[in-house]
Amino acid sequence: MLDMQEGATTPPRYVVRGARMQCTCGSNPRRINLPRSHGSFVNGKPIMNETDGKPHENIPHFGACQGERNPSGETVYFIAEIGETITGKPCMPEFLDKWVNTKGETKVDSQPALTTDSLLVCNWGGVIYFRSDGQHDE
């Protein structure tokens, strides 16, 4: 896997509740949620599977969207940590399908497990990827 944050190649790791993710069209990183555990754990945290890609349930908005296909006519403004203003359309996640690049040979609640290689494509042009596996995040 290419670690998009570090620029180094690392082996894929299982993704758990609270893993950090980013959308290529979004302004803000977020954490993946799991309202109810699938019953499989790593380092005491529940592992995610390929069905965990539901807007607002598992995946919140990513701030301001730069996706060219985003149909919103509104503009949102965010103040970045470094003081600059970020503008764009409101992020309204809508996914084309399930997560891809999952680990099919490892089943979590009968579905392929998510790994740090997994990607989710948004209808508005973004690709969601993992910045951490969440296993050791606070």
C-alpha positions in Angstrom: 0.0 0.0 0.0 1.2 3.5 -0.7 0.8 5.5 2.6 -0.6 8.8 1.3 0.4 10.6 4.5 3.9 9.4 4.8 4.8 8.6 1.1 6.2 5.2 2.1 5.1 1.7 1.2 3.7 -0.3 4.1 1.7 -3.6 4.2 -2.0 -3.2 4.6 -3.5 -3.4 8.1 -7.0 -4.1 9.3 -9.2 -1.0 9.7 -11.0 -0.5 13.0 -13.6 1.9 14.4 -12.1 5.4 14.7 -9.6 5.0 11.8 -8.7 8.3 10.2 -9.8 8.8 6.6 -9.7 11.6 3.9 -11.5 12.3 0.7 -9.5 13.6 -2.2 -12.1 16.3 -2.8 -12.8 17.1 0.9 -11.1 19.7 3.1 -11.3 17.9 6.4 -10.2 14.4 7.5 -12.7 12.4 9.5 -12.9 9.1 11.5 -15.0 6.1 10.4 -17.7 5.1 12.8 -19.2 1.7 13.6 -22.5 2.1 15.4 -22.6 -1.7 16.2 -19.7 -4.1 16.3 -19.5 -7.0 13.8 -18.0 -9.1 16.6 -14.4 -9.3 15.3 -11.7 -7.3 17.0 -8.0 -6.4 16.7 -6.2 -4.7 19.6 -9.5 -4.5 21.4 -11.2 -2.5 18.7 -13.9 -3.6 16.3 -12.9 -4.4 12.7 -14.8 -2.8 9.8 -16.1 -4.6 6.7 -16.9 -3.6 3.1 -20.5 -2.7 4.0 -19.4 0.0 6.4 -19.7 2.8 3.8 -23.0 4.5 4.7 -23.1 8.3 4.6 -23.8 9.8 8.0 -23.9 6.3 9.7 -20.3 5.3 9.1 -18.9 8.2 7.2 -19.5 11.8 8.0 -19.0 14.8 5.7 -15.5 15.9 4.7 -16.1 19.6 5.0 -15.8 21.7 1.8 -16.1 19.6 -1.4 -14.1 20.4 -4.5 -15.7 17.7 -6.5 -16.7 19.0 -10.0 -19.9 16.9 -10.0 -21.2 18.0 -6.6 -24.7 19.3 -7.5 -25.0 21.7 -4.5 -25.5 25.4 -5.4 -24.4 26.5 -1.9 -20.9 27.6 -0.8 -19.5 26.7 2.7 -16.6 28.4 4.4 -14.2 26.8 6.9 -11.3 28.4 8.8 -8.2 26.1 8.6 -5.8 25.5 11.5 -3.3 27.8 9.9 -5.8 30.6 9.6 -6.7 30.4 5.9 -10.3 30.2 4.7 -11.3 27.1 2.8 -14.3 27.4 0.5 -16.3 24.9 -1.5 -19.6 23.2 -1.8 -20.9 21.3 1.2 -19.8 17.7 1.3 -22.7 15.4 0.8 -21.2 11.9 0.6 -22.9 9.6 -1.9 -21.1 6.4 -2.8 -21.1 4.5 -6.1 -20.7 1.1 -4.5 -19.0 -0.7 -1.5 -15.4 -0.3 -0.5 -12.9 -1.8 -3.0 -9.5 -3.4 -2.3 -10.9 -5.2 0.7 -9.4 -8.4 2.1 -11.8 -11.1 0.7 -10.1 -14.0 2.4 -10.7 -12.4 5.9 -14.4 -12.3 6.7 -15.9 -9.9 9.3 -19.6 -10.7 9.8 -19.5 -12.7 6.5 -18.2 -9.7 4.5 -14.6 -8.9 3.4 -12.6 -6.9 5.9 -11.5 -3.3 5.3 -7.7 -2.7 5.2 -5.7 0.5 4.8 -5.6 -0.4 1.1 -9.4 -0.1 0.8 -11.0 2.8 -1.2 -14.5 4.2 -1.5 -15.5 6.2 -4.6 -17.9 9.2 -4.2 -20.4 10.0 -6.8 -19.1 13.7 -6.9 -15.6 12.7 -7.9 -13.7 12.0 -4.6 -12.0 8.9 -3.4 -12.0 8.1 0.3 -8.8 6.5 1.6 -7.5 5.7 5.1 -4.8 7.8 6.7 -4.6 5.4 9.7 -5.8 2.0 10.6 -7.2 3.3 13.9 -5.8 0.4 15.9 -3.6 2.6 18.1 -5.4 5.9 17.7 -6.8 7.6 20.9 
